[in-house]
Amino acid sequence: MSANLCTGVYFIRCESTGTVVHVSGGHNSLVTCSALNYDQAGAQLFEFKRWNECCIITNVGTKLVLDMSGKYGVNGSPVLAYEYNGGPNQQWHIQRQGDEKRFSLLRKF
């Protein structure tokens, strides 16, 4: 995880569309981008916690973590909100994208 992205609570916004990521349901629900603007709702807030060299990303509203569908997800696999189980599909690397404000999420392999 980048030393420049602190452990804390964030919203995740798509650079190209301006939509924000949110969790609209409970356990095993699909994580989607909303056409709505950021409204500080718990469904749109995520807590980033360092874990070893990775990050666990927990939705503030549901207390579920971002989880790549399938233990060994491939490109195009959906991201779900799921109960924490410590699997590699729930561990994310944060990568800086050129400037101080843009980052990419990469699943641990």
Biopython code that builds the backbone (N, CA, C, O; Angstrom):
import numpy as np
from Bio.PDB.StructureBuilder import StructureBuilder

atoms = [
    (1, "MET", "N", (0.852, -1.178, 0.000)),
    (1, "MET", "CA", (0.000, 0.000, 0.000)),
    (1, "MET", "C", (0.886, 1.226, 0.000)),
    (1, "MET", "O", (1.898, 1.273, 0.700)),
    (2, "SER", "N", (0.518, 2.185, -0.760)),
    (2, "SER", "CA", (1.307, 3.411, -0.842)),
    (2, "SER", "C", (1.388, 4.081, 0.519)),
    (2, "SER", "O", (0.389, 4.229, 1.223)),
    (3, "ALA", "N", (2.608, 4.483, 0.870)),
    (3, "ALA", "CA", (2.787, 5.189, 2.139)),
    (3, "ALA", "C", (2.091, 6.544, 2.124)),
    (3, "ALA", "O", (1.888, 7.146, 3.179)),
    (4, "ASN", "N", (1.722, 7.033, 0.934)),
    (4, "ASN", "CA", (1.093, 8.337, 0.828)),
    (4, "ASN", "C", (-0.422, 8.295, 0.985)),
    (4, "ASN", "O", (-1.046, 9.342, 1.157)),
    (5, "LEU", "N", (-1.018, 7.128, 0.931)),
    (5, "LEU", "CA", (-2.450, 7.003, 1.164)),
    (5, "LEU", "C", (-2.617, 6.471, 2.573)),
    (5, "LEU", "O", (-2.284, 5.319, 2.851)),
    (6, "CYS", "N", (-3.126, 7.298, 3.454)),
    (6, "CYS", "CA", (-3.214, 6.944, 4.868)),
    (6, "CYS", "C", (-4.384, 6.019, 5.142)),
    (6, "CYS", "O", (-5.376, 6.003, 4.413)),
    (7, "THR", "N", (-4.243, 5.252, 6.207)),
    (7, "THR", "CA", (-5.376, 4.512, 6.718)),
    (7, "THR", "C", (-6.428, 5.535, 7.106)),
    (7, "THR", "O", (-6.120, 6.525, 7.768)),
    (8, "GLY", "N", (-7.670, 5.301, 6.697)),
    (8, "GLY", "CA", (-8.721, 6.251, 6.988)),
    (8, "GLY", "C", (-9.971, 5.940, 6.193)),
    (8, "GLY", "O", (-10.076, 4.879, 5.578)),
    (9, "VAL", "N", (-10.920, 6.866, 6.204)),
    (9, "VAL", "CA", (-12.201, 6.691, 5.520)),
    (9, "VAL", "C", (-12.210, 7.568, 4.265)),
    (9, "VAL", "O", (-11.893, 8.756, 4.317)),
    (10, "TYR", "N", (-12.587, 6.945, 3.123)),
    (10, "TYR", "CA", (-12.566, 7.618, 1.827)),
    (10, "TYR", "C", (-13.818, 7.262, 1.038)),
    (10, "TYR", "O", (-14.504, 6.291, 1.357)),
    (11, "PHE", "N", (-14.114, 8.048, 0.009)),
    (11, "PHE", "CA", (-15.047, 7.610, -1.010)),
    (11, "PHE", "C", (-14.209, 7.323, -2.252)),
    (11, "PHE", "O", (-13.131, 7.895, -2.410)),
    (12, "ILE", "N", (-14.684, 6.452, -3.131)),
    (12, "ILE", "CA", (-13.955, 6.042, -4.325)),
    (12, "ILE", "C", (-14.728, 6.549, -5.533)),
    (12, "ILE", "O", (-15.877, 6.162, -5.745)),
    (13, "ARG", "N", (-14.103, 7.410, -6.325)),
    (13, "ARG", "CA", (-14.767, 8.013, -7.476)),
    (13, "ARG", "C", (-14.082, 7.586, -8.766)),
    (13, "ARG", "O", (-12.854, 7.530, -8.836)),
    (14, "CYS", "N", (-14.864, 7.291, -9.769)),
    (14, "CYS", "CA", (-14.348, 6.947, -11.086)),
    (14, "CYS", "C", (-13.846, 8.222, -11.759)),
    (14, "CYS", "O", (-14.594, 9.192, -11.889)),
    (15, "GLU", "N", (-12.611, 8.223, -12.177)),
    (15, "GLU", "CA", (-12.002, 9.406, -12.787)),
    (15, "GLU", "C", (-12.712, 9.805, -14.081)),
    (15, "GLU", "O", (-12.923, 10.992, -14.329)),
    (16, "SER", "N", (-13.079, 8.827, -14.902)),
    (16, "SER", "CA", (-13.639, 9.163, -16.217)),
    (16, "SER", "C", (-15.108, 9.575, -16.176)),
    (16, "SER", "O", (-15.535, 10.400, -16.983)),
    (17, "THR", "N", (-15.892, 9.013, -15.246)),
    (17, "THR", "CA", (-17.333, 9.301, -15.223)),
    (17, "THR", "C", (-17.763, 10.206, -14.080)),
    (17, "THR", "O", (-18.822, 10.829, -14.147)),
    (18, "GLY", "N", (-16.947, 10.285, -13.028)),
    (18, "GLY", "CA", (-17.314, 11.077, -11.864)),
    (18, "GLY", "C", (-18.270, 10.364, -10.918)),
    (18, "GLY", "O", (-18.650, 10.920, -9.887)),
    (19, "THR", "N", (-18.665, 9.129, -11.260)),
    (19, "THR", "CA", (-19.564, 8.382, -10.387)),
    (19, "THR", "C", (-18.783, 7.824, -9.200)),
    (19, "THR", "O", (-17.563, 7.672, -9.258)),
    (20, "VAL", "N", (-19.505, 7.525, -8.132)),
    (20, "VAL", "CA", (-18.862, 7.010, -6.926)),
    (20, "VAL", "C", (-19.279, 5.564, -6.672)),
    (20, "VAL", "O", (-20.378, 5.138, -7.026)),
    (21, "VAL", "N", (-18.368, 4.829, -6.048)),
    (21, "VAL", "CA", (-18.617, 3.429, -5.719)),
    (21, "VAL", "C", (-19.515, 3.365, -4.496)),
    (21, "VAL", "O", (-19.330, 4.121, -3.543)),
    (22, "HIS", "N", (-20.490, 2.460, -4.525)),
    (22, "HIS", "CA", (-21.341, 2.269, -3.348)),
    (22, "HIS", "C", (-21.784, 0.813, -3.248)),
    (22, "HIS", "O", (-21.755, 0.061, -4.223)),
    (23, "VAL", "N", (-22.192, 0.445, -2.045)),
    (23, "VAL", "CA", (-22.740, -0.886, -1.769)),
    (23, "VAL", "C", (-24.224, -0.694, -1.511)),
    (23, "VAL", "O", (-24.611, -0.024, -0.554)),
    (24, "SER", "N", (-25.060, -1.283, -2.366)),
    (24, "SER", "CA", (-26.497, -1.031, -2.260)),
    (24, "SER", "C", (-27.252, -2.119, -1.512)),
    (24, "SER", "O", (-28.444, -1.968, -1.247)),
    (25, "GLY", "N", (-26.587, -3.197, -1.172)),
    (25, "GLY", "CA", (-27.268, -4.289, -0.484)),
    (25, "GLY", "C", (-26.415, -4.820, 0.650)),
    (25, "GLY", "O", (-25.493, -4.154, 1.122)),
    (26, "GLY", "N", (-26.735, -6.026, 1.077)),
    (26, "GLY", "CA", (-26.007, -6.653, 2.165)),
    (26, "GLY", "C", (-24.986, -7.650, 1.664)),
    (26, "GLY", "O", (-24.401, -7.474, 0.595)),
    (27, "HIS", "N", (-24.778, -8.695, 2.440)),
    (27, "HIS", "CA", (-23.805, -9.745, 2.173)),
    (27, "HIS", "C", (-23.897, -10.248, 0.735)),
    (27, "HIS", "O", (-24.984, -10.561, 0.250)),
    (28, "ASN", "N", (-22.763, -10.323, 0.063)),
    (28, "ASN", "CA", (-22.638, -10.850, -1.295)),
    (28, "ASN", "C", (-23.302, -9.956, -2.344)),
    (28, "ASN", "O", (-23.655, -10.429, -3.424)),
    (29, "SER", "N", (-23.474, -8.672, -2.034)),
    (29, "SER", "CA", (-24.072, -7.769, -3.007)),
    (29, "SER", "C", (-23.000, -7.198, -3.927)),
    (29, "SER", "O", (-21.848, -7.035, -3.526)),
    (30, "LEU", "N", (-23.382, -6.902, -5.140)),
    (30, "LEU", "CA", (-22.476, -6.354, -6.129)),
    (30, "LEU", "C", (-22.120, -4.921, -5.758)),
    (30, "LEU", "O", (-22.988, -4.137, -5.373)),
    (31, "VAL", "N", (-20.850, -4.589, -5.874)),
    (31, "VAL", "CA", (-20.386, -3.224, -5.639)),
    (31, "VAL", "C", (-20.478, -2.502, -6.969)),
    (31, "VAL", "O", (-19.945, -2.977, -7.972)),
    (32, "THR", "N", (-21.152, -1.356, -6.988)),
    (32, "THR", "CA", (-21.403, -0.662, -8.246)),
    (32, "THR", "C", (-20.993, 0.796, -8.158)),
    (32, "THR", "O", (-20.718, 1.322, -7.079)),
    (33, "CYS", "N", (-20.960, 1.434, -9.316)),
    (33, "CYS", "CA", (-20.758, 2.880, -9.376)),
    (33, "CYS", "C", (-22.123, 3.525, -9.506)),
    (33, "CYS", "O", (-22.985, 3.046, -10.243)),
    (34, "SER", "N", (-22.306, 4.603, -8.790)),
    (34, "SER", "CA", (-23.575, 5.308, -8.770)),
    (34, "SER", "C", (-23.493, 6.557, -9.628)),
    (34, "SER", "O", (-22.468, 7.238, -9.648)),
    (35, "ALA", "N", (-24.565, 6.857, -10.333)),
    (35, "ALA", "CA", (-24.630, 8.116, -11.084)),
    (35, "ALA", "C", (-24.815, 9.286, -10.127)),
    (35, "ALA", "O", (-24.673, 10.446, -10.516)),
    (36, "LEU", "N", (-25.129, 8.977, -8.889)),
    (36, "LEU", "CA", (-25.330, 10.017, -7.894)),
    (36, "LEU", "C", (-23.997, 10.628, -7.506)),
    (36, "LEU", "O", (-22.962, 9.965, -7.570)),
    (37, "ASN", "N", (-24.018, 11.858, -7.115)),
    (37, "ASN", "CA", (-22.831, 12.491, -6.586)),
    (37, "ASN", "C", (-22.557, 11.961, -5.191)),
    (37, "ASN", "O", (-23.430, 11.367, -4.557)),
    (38, "TYR", "N", (-21.363, 12.175, -4.729)),
    (38, "TYR", "CA", (-20.992, 11.788, -3.380)),
    (38, "TYR", "C", (-21.898, 12.500, -2.379)),
    (38, "TYR", "O", (-21.989, 13.728, -2.384)),
    (39, "ASP", "N", (-22.564, 11.734, -1.527)),
    (39, "ASP", "CA", (-23.489, 12.348, -0.568)),
    (39, "ASP", "C", (-23.147, 12.024, 0.889)),
    (39, "ASP", "O", (-23.968, 12.244, 1.780)),
    (40, "GLN", "N", (-21.961, 11.511, 1.132)),
    (40, "GLN", "CA", (-21.473, 11.184, 2.471)),
    (40, "GLN", "C", (-22.271, 10.087, 3.148)),
    (40, "GLN", "O", (-22.204, 9.938, 4.368)),
    (41, "ALA", "N", (-23.025, 9.315, 2.378)),
    (41, "ALA", "CA", (-23.772, 8.197, 2.952)),
    (41, "ALA", "C", (-22.819, 7.046, 3.247)),
    (41, "ALA", "O", (-21.802, 6.884, 2.573)),
    (42, "GLY", "N", (-23.152, 6.250, 4.255)),
    (42, "GLY", "CA", (-22.326, 5.106, 4.632)),
    (42, "GLY", "C", (-22.117, 4.124, 3.497)),
    (42, "GLY", "O", (-21.086, 3.454, 3.442)),
    (43, "ALA", "N", (-23.081, 4.028, 2.589)),
    (43, "ALA", "CA", (-22.961, 3.113, 1.452)),
    (43, "ALA", "C", (-21.861, 3.553, 0.498)),
    (43, "ALA", "O", (-21.386, 2.750, -0.306)),
    (44, "GLN", "N", (-21.446, 4.820, 0.572)),
    (44, "GLN", "CA", (-20.424, 5.357, -0.329)),
    (44, "GLN", "C", (-19.079, 5.589, 0.361)),
    (44, "GLN", "O", (-18.125, 6.030, -0.280)),
    (45, "LEU", "N", (-18.995, 5.302, 1.630)),
    (45, "LEU", "CA", (-17.753, 5.511, 2.371)),
    (45, "LEU", "C", (-17.059, 4.190, 2.643)),
    (45, "LEU", "O", (-17.703, 3.192, 2.966)),
    (46, "PHE", "N", (-15.730, 4.191, 2.507)),
    (46, "PHE", "CA", (-14.945, 2.985, 2.694)),
    (46, "PHE", "C", (-13.772, 3.268, 3.613)),
    (46, "PHE", "O", (-13.073, 4.270, 3.464)),
    (47, "GLU", "N", (-13.569, 2.366, 4.570)),
    (47, "GLU", "CA", (-12.430, 2.482, 5.476)),
    (47, "GLU", "C", (-11.291, 1.646, 4.922)),
    (47, "GLU", "O", (-11.447, 0.450, 4.675)),
    (48, "PHE", "N", (-10.139, 2.284, 4.729)),
    (48, "PHE", "CA", (-8.938, 1.609, 4.258)),
    (48, "PHE", "C", (-8.082, 1.279, 5.469)),
    (48, "PHE", "O", (-7.736, 2.173, 6.241)),
    (49, "LYS", "N", (-7.735, 0.003, 5.649)),
    (49, "LYS", "CA", (-6.881, -0.419, 6.757)),
    (49, "LYS", "C", (-5.693, -1.174, 6.190)),
    (49, "LYS", "O", (-5.845, -2.065, 5.355)),
    (50, "ARG", "N", (-4.523, -0.809, 6.651)),
    (50, "ARG", "CA", (-3.317, -1.526, 6.241)),
    (50, "ARG", "C", (-3.336, -2.920, 6.851)),
    (50, "ARG", "O", (-3.702, -3.114, 8.010)),
    (51, "TRP", "N", (-2.932, -3.876, 6.036)),
    (51, "TRP", "CA", (-2.804, -5.260, 6.497)),
    (51, "TRP", "C", (-1.627, -5.860, 5.765)),
    (51, "TRP", "O", (-1.699, -6.094, 4.558)),
    (52, "ASN", "N", (-0.526, -6.116, 6.488)),
    (52, "ASN", "CA", (0.733, -6.528, 5.884)),
    (52, "ASN", "C", (1.109, -5.517, 4.810)),
    (52, "ASN", "O", (1.200, -4.326, 5.110)),
    (53, "GLU", "N", (1.329, -5.939, 3.580)),
    (53, "GLU", "CA", (1.686, -5.018, 2.503)),
    (53, "GLU", "C", (0.474, -4.610, 1.683)),
    (53, "GLU", "O", (0.612, -3.964, 0.644)),
    (54, "CYS", "N", (-0.705, -4.982, 2.142)),
    (54, "CYS", "CA", (-1.936, -4.727, 1.393)),
    (54, "CYS", "C", (-2.869, -3.837, 2.195)),
    (54, "CYS", "O", (-2.503, -3.266, 3.223)),
    (55, "CYS", "N", (-4.086, -3.744, 1.685)),
    (55, "CYS", "CA", (-5.116, -2.940, 2.314)),
    (55, "CYS", "C", (-6.421, -3.734, 2.304)),
    (55, "CYS", "O", (-6.764, -4.365, 1.304)),
    (56, "ILE", "N", (-7.132, -3.700, 3.402)),
    (56, "ILE", "CA", (-8.484, -4.245, 3.473)),
    (56, "ILE", "C", (-9.414, -3.041, 3.389)),
    (56, "ILE", "O", (-9.238, -2.068, 4.123)),
    (57, "ILE", "N", (-10.403, -3.101, 2.498)),
    (57, "ILE", "CA", (-11.298, -1.968, 2.261)),
    (57, "ILE", "C", (-12.697, -2.356, 2.716)),
    (57, "ILE", "O", (-13.328, -3.233, 2.126)),
    (58, "THR", "N", (-13.179, -1.700, 3.767)),
    (58, "THR", "CA", (-14.452, -2.032, 4.399)),
    (58, "THR", "C", (-15.472, -0.928, 4.157)),
    (58, "THR", "O", (-15.172, 0.249, 4.356)),
    (59, "ASN", "N", (-16.677, -1.298, 3.728)),
    (59, "ASN", "CA", (-17.743, -0.321, 3.561)),
    (59, "ASN", "C", (-18.225, 0.111, 4.943)),
    (59, "ASN", "O", (-18.531, -0.730, 5.789)),
    (60, "VAL", "N", (-18.293, 1.407, 5.169)),
    (60, "VAL", "CA", (-18.671, 1.949, 6.472)),
    (60, "VAL", "C", (-20.106, 1.580, 6.834)),
    (60, "VAL", "O", (-20.391, 1.267, 7.990)),
    (61, "GLY", "N", (-21.017, 1.613, 5.854)),
    (61, "GLY", "CA", (-22.426, 1.346, 6.130)),
    (61, "GLY", "C", (-22.744, -0.102, 6.430)),
    (61, "GLY", "O", (-23.522, -0.392, 7.339)),
    (62, "THR", "N", (-22.148, -1.023, 5.672)),
    (62, "THR", "CA", (-22.493, -2.447, 5.806)),
    (62, "THR", "C", (-21.501, -3.237, 6.638)),
    (62, "THR", "O", (-21.820, -4.331, 7.103)),
    (63, "LYS", "N", (-20.296, -2.701, 6.835)),
    (63, "LYS", "CA", (-19.188, -3.388, 7.516)),
    (63, "LYS", "C", (-18.695, -4.594, 6.712)),
    (63, "LYS", "O", (-18.009, -5.459, 7.257)),
    (64, "LEU", "N", (-19.039, -4.660, 5.417)),
    (64, "LEU", "CA", (-18.560, -5.716, 4.530)),
    (64, "LEU", "C", (-17.347, -5.196, 3.771)),
    (64, "LEU", "O", (-17.198, -3.988, 3.585)),
    (65, "VAL", "N", (-16.475, -6.109, 3.330)),
    (65, "VAL", "CA", (-15.250, -5.708, 2.651)),
    (65, "VAL", "C", (-15.364, -5.908, 1.146)),
    (65, "VAL", "O", (-16.168, -6.714, 0.677)),
    (66, "LEU", "N", (-14.540, -5.157, 0.381)),
    (66, "LEU", "CA", (-14.473, -5.381, -1.055)),
    (66, "LEU", "C", (-13.831, -6.736, -1.304)),
    (66, "LEU", "O", (-12.790, -7.059, -0.731)),
    (67, "ASP", "N", (-14.455, -7.514, -2.153)),
    (67, "ASP", "CA", (-14.081, -8.908, -2.373)),
    (67, "ASP", "C", (-14.180, -9.201, -3.872)),
    (67, "ASP", "O", (-15.251, -9.063, -4.463)),
    (68, "MET", "N", (-13.065, -9.605, -4.484)),
    (68, "MET", "CA", (-13.092, -10.018, -5.890)),
    (68, "MET", "C", (-13.785, -11.371, -5.960)),
    (68, "MET", "O", (-13.354, -12.329, -5.319)),
    (69, "SER", "N", (-14.853, -11.445, -6.735)),
    (69, "SER", "CA", (-15.632, -12.672, -6.836)),
    (69, "SER", "C", (-14.740, -13.832, -7.266)),
    (69, "SER", "O", (-14.012, -13.736, -8.254)),
    (70, "GLY", "N", (-14.804, -14.913, -6.524)),
    (70, "GLY", "CA", (-13.968, -16.082, -6.802)),
    (70, "GLY", "C", (-12.608, -15.918, -6.155)),
    (70, "GLY", "O", (-12.025, -14.834, -6.185)),
    (71, "LYS", "N", (-12.109, -16.979, -5.579)),
    (71, "LYS", "CA", (-10.849, -16.916, -4.843)),
    (71, "LYS", "C", (-9.704, -16.421, -5.716)),
    (71, "LYS", "O", (-8.822, -15.711, -5.233)),
    (72, "TYR", "N", (-9.705, -16.785, -6.985)),
    (72, "TYR", "CA", (-8.647, -16.377, -7.908)),
    (72, "TYR", "C", (-9.253, -15.618, -9.068)),
    (72, "TYR", "O", (-9.141, -16.046, -10.217)),
    (73, "GLY", "N", (-9.897, -14.490, -8.780)),
    (73, "GLY", "CA", (-10.583, -13.690, -9.785)),
    (73, "GLY", "C", (-9.710, -13.385, -10.991)),
    (73, "GLY", "O", (-8.491, -13.256, -10.882)),
    (74, "VAL", "N", (-10.347, -13.274, -12.119)),
    (74, "VAL", "CA", (-9.666, -12.929, -13.363)),
    (74, "VAL", "C", (-10.178, -11.568, -13.823)),
    (74, "VAL", "O", (-11.149, -11.051, -13.271)),
    (75, "ASN", "N", (-9.531, -10.988, -14.827)),
    (75, "ASN", "CA", (-10.001, -9.713, -15.357)),
    (75, "ASN", "C", (-11.480, -9.798, -15.686)),
    (75, "ASN", "O", (-11.936, -10.758, -16.306)),
    (76, "GLY", "N", (-12.217, -8.793, -15.270)),
    (76, "GLY", "CA", (-13.654, -8.765, -15.513)),
    (76, "GLY", "C", (-14.487, -9.386, -14.402)),
    (76, "GLY", "O", (-15.716, -9.333, -14.451)),
    (77, "SER", "N", (-13.833, -9.980, -13.394)),
    (77, "SER", "CA", (-14.584, -10.550, -12.277)),
    (77, "SER", "C", (-15.264, -9.434, -11.499)),
    (77, "SER", "O", (-14.669, -8.376, -11.290)),
    (78, "PRO", "N", (-16.511, -9.657, -11.064)),
    (78, "PRO", "CA", (-17.188, -8.608, -10.293)),
    (78, "PRO", "C", (-16.577, -8.432, -8.909)),
    (78, "PRO", "O", (-15.996, -9.358, -8.344)),
    (79, "VAL", "N", (-16.722, -7.233, -8.385)),
    (79, "VAL", "CA", (-16.326, -6.948, -7.008)),
    (79, "VAL", "C", (-17.591, -6.971, -6.171)),
    (79, "VAL", "O", (-18.588, -6.333, -6.510)),
    (80, "LEU", "N", (-17.539, -7.719, -5.065)),
    (80, "LEU", "CA", (-18.689, -7.882, -4.180)),
    (80, "LEU", "C", (-18.403, -7.256, -2.822)),
    (80, "LEU", "O", (-17.255, -6.968, -2.482)),
    (81, "ALA", "N", (-19.462, -7.054, -2.060)),
    (81, "ALA", "CA", (-19.342, -6.723, -0.640)),
    (81, "ALA", "C", (-19.565, -8.034, 0.103)),
    (81, "ALA", "O", (-20.610, -8.664, -0.056)),
    (82, "TYR", "N", (-18.595, -8.450, 0.911)),
    (82, "TYR", "CA", (-18.628, -9.782, 1.510)),
    (82, "TYR", "C", (-18.074, -9.715, 2.922)),
    (82, "TYR", "O", (-17.325, -8.797, 3.256)),
    (83, "GLU", "N", (-18.441, -10.687, 3.752)),
    (83, "GLU", "CA", (-17.894, -10.753, 5.107)),
    (83, "GLU", "C", (-16.395, -11.010, 5.025)),
    (83, "GLU", "O", (-15.932, -11.754, 4.161)),
    (84, "TYR", "N", (-15.644, -10.393, 5.922)),
    (84, "TYR", "CA", (-14.195, -10.548, 5.933)),
    (84, "TYR", "C", (-13.818, -11.994, 6.229)),
    (84, "TYR", "O", (-14.315, -12.593, 7.183)),
    (85, "ASN", "N", (-12.923, -12.556, 5.391)),
    (85, "ASN", "CA", (-12.416, -13.909, 5.637)),
    (85, "ASN", "C", (-10.905, -13.992, 5.494)),
    (85, "ASN", "O", (-10.330, -15.064, 5.680)),
    (86, "GLY", "N", (-10.241, -12.873, 5.164)),
    (86, "GLY", "CA", (-8.789, -12.837, 5.078)),
    (86, "GLY", "C", (-8.204, -13.395, 3.797)),
    (86, "GLY", "O", (-6.983, -13.482, 3.666)),
    (87, "GLY", "N", (-9.047, -13.775, 2.847)),
    (87, "GLY", "CA", (-8.565, -14.339, 1.594)),
    (87, "GLY", "C", (-7.835, -13.320, 0.735)),
    (87, "GLY", "O", (-8.024, -12.116, 0.902)),
    (88, "PRO", "N", (-6.992, -13.803, -0.195)),
    (88, "PRO", "CA", (-6.258, -12.882, -1.059)),
    (88, "PRO", "C", (-7.174, -12.055, -1.960)),
    (88, "PRO", "O", (-6.775, -10.992, -2.437)),
    (89, "ASN", "N", (-8.391, -12.530, -2.195)),
    (89, "ASN", "CA", (-9.334, -11.777, -3.020)),
    (89, "ASN", "C", (-9.967, -10.613, -2.258)),
    (89, "ASN", "O", (-10.773, -9.871, -2.819)),
    (90, "GLN", "N", (-9.606, -10.450, -0.981)),
    (90, "GLN", "CA", (-10.067, -9.317, -0.184)),
    (90, "GLN", "C", (-8.918, -8.369, 0.169)),
    (90, "GLN", "O", (-9.106, -7.414, 0.923)),
    (91, "GLN", "N", (-7.743, -8.634, -0.372)),
    (91, "GLN", "CA", (-6.563, -7.826, -0.090)),
    (91, "GLN", "C", (-6.225, -7.025, -1.347)),
    (91, "GLN", "O", (-6.157, -7.574, -2.447)),
    (92, "TRP", "N", (-6.016, -5.732, -1.168)),
    (92, "TRP", "CA", (-5.837, -4.818, -2.298)),
    (92, "TRP", "C", (-4.547, -4.038, -2.152)),
    (92, "TRP", "O", (-4.168, -3.647, -1.048)),
    (93, "HIS", "N", (-3.873, -3.814, -3.273)),
    (93, "HIS", "CA", (-2.718, -2.918, -3.334)),
    (93, "HIS", "C", (-3.222, -1.577, -3.851)),
    (93, "HIS", "O", (-4.100, -1.523, -4.712)),
    (94, "ILE", "N", (-2.672, -0.515, -3.329)),
    (94, "ILE", "CA", (-3.002, 0.824, -3.780)),
    (94, "ILE", "C", (-1.803, 1.342, -4.574)),
    (94, "ILE", "O", (-0.680, 1.352, -4.071)),
    (95, "GLN", "N", (-2.038, 1.766, -5.795)),
    (95, "GLN", "CA", (-0.960, 2.219, -6.671)),
    (95, "GLN", "C", (-1.201, 3.661, -7.104)),
    (95, "GLN", "O", (-2.283, 3.997, -7.587)),
    (96, "ARG", "N", (-0.205, 4.502, -6.931)),
    (96, "ARG", "CA", (-0.295, 5.909, -7.320)),
    (96, "ARG", "C", (-0.369, 6.015, -8.840)),
    (96, "ARG", "O", (0.305, 5.275, -9.558)),
    (97, "GLN", "N", (-1.197, 6.945, -9.323)),
    (97, "GLN", "CA", (-1.359, 7.171, -10.758)),
    (97, "GLN", "C", (-0.905, 8.578, -11.133)),
    (97, "GLN", "O", (-1.736, 9.444, -11.407)),
    (98, "GLY", "N", (0.376, 8.805, -11.146)),
    (98, "GLY", "CA", (0.926, 10.042, -11.699)),
    (98, "GLY", "C", (0.926, 11.273, -10.819)),
    (98, "GLY", "O", (1.955, 11.943, -10.726)),
    (99, "ASP", "N", (-0.166, 11.600, -10.176)),
    (99, "ASP", "CA", (-0.169, 12.797, -9.342)),
    (99, "ASP", "C", (-0.506, 12.424, -7.905)),
    (99, "ASP", "O", (-0.646, 11.242, -7.589)),
    (100, "GLU", "N", (-0.635, 13.395, -7.054)),
    (100, "GLU", "CA", (-0.815, 13.134, -5.628)),
    (100, "GLU", "C", (-2.227, 12.724, -5.246)),
    (100, "GLU", "O", (-2.440, 12.272, -4.121)),
    (101, "LYS", "N", (-3.205, 12.865, -6.144)),
    (101, "LYS", "CA", (-4.595, 12.625, -5.772)),
    (101, "LYS", "C", (-5.209, 11.386, -6.404)),
    (101, "LYS", "O", (-6.306, 10.988, -6.010)),
    (102, "ARG", "N", (-4.554, 10.769, -7.358)),
    (102, "ARG", "CA", (-5.137, 9.628, -8.071)),
    (102, "ARG", "C", (-4.431, 8.338, -7.694)),
    (102, "ARG", "O", (-3.202, 8.277, -7.661)),
    (103, "PHE", "N", (-5.226, 7.294, -7.408)),
    (103, "PHE", "CA", (-4.698, 5.986, -7.046)),
    (103, "PHE", "C", (-5.497, 4.926, -7.783)),
    (103, "PHE", "O", (-6.635, 5.173, -8.183)),
    (104, "SER", "N", (-4.915, 3.752, -7.967)),
    (104, "SER", "CA", (-5.613, 2.603, -8.534)),
    (104, "SER", "C", (-5.677, 1.512, -7.478)),
    (104, "SER", "O", (-4.768, 1.382, -6.658)),
    (105, "LEU", "N", (-6.748, 0.728, -7.496)),
    (105, "LEU", "CA", (-6.884, -0.430, -6.634)),
    (105, "LEU", "C", (-6.495, -1.669, -7.424)),
    (105, "LEU", "O", (-7.020, -1.895, -8.515)),
    (106, "LEU", "N", (-5.600, -2.461, -6.902)),
    (106, "LEU", "CA", (-5.185, -3.699, -7.544)),
    (106, "LEU", "C", (-5.342, -4.842, -6.562)),
    (106, "LEU", "O", (-4.868, -4.757, -5.429)),
    (107, "ARG", "N", (-6.000, -5.908, -6.982)),
    (107, "ARG", "CA", (-6.174, -7.062, -6.102)),
    (107, "ARG", "C", (-4.843, -7.755, -5.898)),
    (107, "ARG", "O", (-4.018, -7.810, -6.810)),
    (108, "LYS", "N", (-4.631, -8.284, -4.702)),
    (108, "LYS", "CA", (-3.414, -9.043, -4.405)),
    (108, "LYS", "C", (-3.449, -10.342, -5.197)),
    (108, "LYS", "O", (-4.487, -11.001, -5.265)),
    (109, "PHE", "N", (-2.330, -10.711, -5.793)),
    (109, "PHE", "CA", (-2.255, -11.981, -6.536)),
    (109, "PHE", "C", (-1.397, -12.964, -5.804)),
    (109, "PHE", "O", (-1.213, -14.088, -6.270)),
]
sb = StructureBuilder()
sb.init_structure("model")
sb.init_model(0)
sb.init_chain("A")
sb.init_seg("    ")
for serial, (resi, resn, name, xyz) in enumerate(atoms, 1):
    if name == "N":
        sb.init_residue(resn, " ", resi, " ")
    sb.init_atom(name, np.array(xyz, "f"), 0.0, 1.0, " ", f" {name:<3s}", serial, name[0])
structure = sb.get_structure()
